[in-house]
Amino acid sequence: MASKFALMFLVLSMAVLPSTLATNYVVGGNLGWNLGVDFAAWLASKSFHVGDTLHFDFTSPHTVAVVDQSAYLSCDASHPISNDVSGSFTFTLSSSGVYSFISAWAGDCDAGLKMQVVVS
């Protein structure tokens, strides 16, 4: 009987464990999602995993547009997957792969307000 409870506890613990290990990142640290932030340096010390979240703090006119690889490379925000203008945007990394983010405001992306996150 005790072994059934131990097994049930182990199974339930494993189901909950991934969500408790997720990390919440504030993009750009205390500098936020802004022009002049070195996002490559900010990303360099981090490892991203499925379930982690990215929180973007920004002010208008900046935005956070989730885009595909082609749009990221060309800084084209005309057909984003999503585009947030609220000033506070949280994005969950739901699967492994590369996620691309740019600001859709004219000139922001070309000026460096963009980043890609690789999720393992």
C-alpha positions in Angstrom: 0.0 0.0 0.0 2.8 2.4 0.9 4.5 1.7 -2.4 1.4 2.7 -4.3 1.4 6.1 -2.6 5.1 6.5 -3.2 4.6 5.8 -6.9 1.7 8.2 -7.1 3.7 10.9 -5.4 6.6 10.3 -7.8 4.4 10.5 -10.9 2.6 13.7 -9.6 6.0 15.2 -8.7 7.3 14.6 -12.2 4.2 16.2 -13.8 4.7 19.3 -11.7 8.5 19.6 -11.9 8.9 21.1 -15.4 6.7 24.0 -14.5 8.5 24.8 -11.3 11.9 24.8 -13.1 10.8 27.4 -15.7 12.7 30.7 -15.6 11.2 34.1 -16.0 13.5 36.5 -17.8 13.1 40.3 -18.0 14.4 41.1 -21.5 17.4 43.4 -21.3 17.4 43.3 -17.5 16.8 46.6 -15.8 17.4 48.4 -19.2 14.4 46.7 -20.7 13.4 46.4 -24.4 15.0 49.6 -25.6 17.3 51.1 -28.1 21.0 51.0 -27.1 20.7 47.7 -25.1 23.2 45.0 -26.2 20.9 42.1 -26.5 23.7 39.8 -27.7 25.5 40.4 -24.4 22.3 39.9 -22.4 21.5 36.7 -24.2 25.1 35.3 -24.0 24.9 34.3 -20.3 21.5 32.6 -20.6 20.2 29.2 -21.6 16.5 29.1 -22.6 14.3 26.0 -22.2 10.7 25.1 -23.1 8.4 26.7 -20.5 10.6 29.7 -19.8 9.0 33.1 -20.2 10.3 36.4 -21.6 9.0 39.6 -20.2 9.4 42.7 -22.3 9.1 46.2 -20.6 9.0 49.1 -23.1 7.5 52.4 -23.8 5.8 53.7 -26.9 6.5 54.0 -29.7 8.5 50.7 -29.4 6.6 47.4 -29.8 7.4 43.8 -29.5 6.7 41.9 -32.7 7.2 38.1 -32.9 8.3 37.4 -36.4 9.7 34.6 -38.6 13.3 34.3 -39.5 12.9 36.1 -42.9 11.2 39.1 -41.3 13.8 39.2 -38.6 16.7 39.3 -41.1 15.0 42.0 -43.2 13.5 44.0 -40.2 10.1 43.6 -41.9 7.2 43.9 -39.4 4.5 44.0 -42.0 3.2 40.5 -41.2 4.1 39.7 -37.6 3.0 36.6 -35.8 2.0 39.0 -33.1 2.7 42.6 -32.2 2.3 44.0 -28.7 2.1 47.8 -28.1 1.0 47.6 -24.4 4.4 48.4 -22.8 4.4 45.1 -20.9 4.4 41.8 -22.9 5.1 38.3 -21.6 5.9 35.5 -24.1 6.2 31.8 -23.2 8.7 29.7 -25.0 6.4 26.8 -25.8 8.7 24.6 -27.9 12.3 24.2 -28.9 13.6 26.2 -31.8 14.5 29.8 -32.6 12.2 32.7 -31.7 12.6 36.1 -33.3 11.6 39.5 -31.9 11.8 42.9 -33.4 10.3 46.3 -32.7 7.8 47.2 -35.4 8.3 51.0 -35.0 9.9 52.5 -38.0 13.7 52.3 -37.7 13.9 50.5 -34.4 14.8 47.1 -35.8 17.5 48.5 -38.1 18.9 50.4 -35.0 19.2 47.2 -33.1 15.9 46.7 -31.3 15.7 43.0 -32.2 16.9 39.6 -30.8 16.6 35.9 -31.4 16.3 33.3 -28.7 17.3 29.7 -29.1 15.3 27.3 -27.0 16.6 23.8 -26.3 
